[in-house]
Amino acid sequence: MHIIALSGALRRASYNTALLRAAIALAPEGVTMELRTLHGIPVYDGDVEAQGIPEAVTTLREAIRAADALLIGTPEYNNSIPGVLKNGLDWLSRPSGEGTKLFGGKPTGLMGATPGGFGTVQSQDALLSVLRTLGNDFWMAGRLMVSRAGSVFDADGQLVDDKVRAQLQGFVTGFVDFVRRRSA
């Protein structure tokens, strides 16, 4: 099984990228998880699209298409989806109709980390509307929202909180089981 772990953050020291790296390290035997970011994807512009889909979008699209599942790590900015993640999903859905071809039925999990106290509740809720529109087969049985991420990861981005590690292990195992059931 191959899963794309997509970070919705660009920051080098992103807690969400660190959370996805920790998930990759906890993947069960026989499961590979590949970290991808949205670096290099321009701001969506219909005039740019008319000239052709940017290479960074095409590369990410083909990686997602080839994967068995998608795991998204999302920050929360101003109580919603970060612009860079929404922009990336908008590009991936272009040209019109591509979104449902790419994401339709794709098993998808969602998690997030934030320095604040509410996890990424509102970002994840807002992202559900987008994923529903794209036709993702969203895993509703599991959700991981890491609050106060500055105390959960060390300065090198390593997960140091055993309670969160156990929650993440359960999340990853549950998501992999969901994907396996879908492909059986």
Buried (B, 14 or more C-beta within 10 A) or exposed (E): BEBBBBBBBBEEEBBBBBBBBBBBBBBEEEBEBBBBBBEEBEEBEEEBBEEEBBEBBEEBBEBBEEBBBBBBBBBBBEEBBBEBBBBBBBBBBBEEEBBBEBBEEBBBBBBBBBBBEEBBBBBBBBBBEBBEEBBBBBBEEBBBBBBBBEEBBEEEBEBEBEEBBEBBBEBBBBBBBBBBEBEE
